[in-house]
Amino acid sequence: MLKLGVNIDHVATLREARYCGWTHGEPDPVLAAQVCEAAGAHGITAHLREDRRHVQDRDVRRLRDVLKTRLNLEMANVAEIVEIALKIHPDIVCIVPERRMEITTEGGLDVVAGEKSIAETCQRMKDAGIEVSLFISPDEAQVEASARAGSQFIELHTGTYAEHFHDEPRRVLELQRLIASARLAHDLGLKVNAGHGLNCLNLTPLFHVPHLVELNIGHSLISRAVFAGMESAVKEMLGLMQGYCG
Ligand code: PXP
């Protein structure tokens, strides 16, 4: 069964828009995470960015305390956040690239260029009993480097696929890249997640990608929740995901 990890960063973004610098405020991303779990989500993803623009340290601590499923901590491969992850002990960390000026995580991690330091972080997490996923573009060199670096998972960046979804030739090309990368990762013993820009419309064609374990979805779910509520939004997405045959 294809699993759903809900990214709750966007709930924190809304809170910070009004309550930045406060120790509390609404909407509460931890409460949102609990509603997602109750609706059937298989895990919760939160990105503790270096600039703390949305999720705060206290959110991650509270998530660790209350979640009944899995906490996936997205993070840059930088000393401060690595230490926080080792202390908070999420079930899995997803290492992502971070740029201050970006609106969201724009590209994949360059594992080829950063292999040595990423491998060190993978080893530290492994020693602590924390799984590691690397958020990469569907590029075969990046998949191979991820396997060498010692992560258990990759998360394929579906942002380019989603961005060009309405341009058929480009969509087909991006799907082929995702399919080839998923196959290669599977052959190399990696487990495959995917995420970024996924919504109810572009989800089903993605089912051509084999070996998917989990999808991480945030923005479209929170957007849908504004009208339908968080519980319904998660249930709708889970219903659509039942069509995946692997
Ligand atoms: N996966 C990763 C690694 C991400 O950085 C993000 C965005 O924060 C997502 C999934 C979810 O993307 P979206 O909010 O577009 O669904």
Residues whose N, C-alpha, C, O or C-beta is under 5 A from the ligand:
A	BS01	PXP	N7 V96 T105 F135 G195 H196 G197 L198 N216 I217 G218 H219 S220
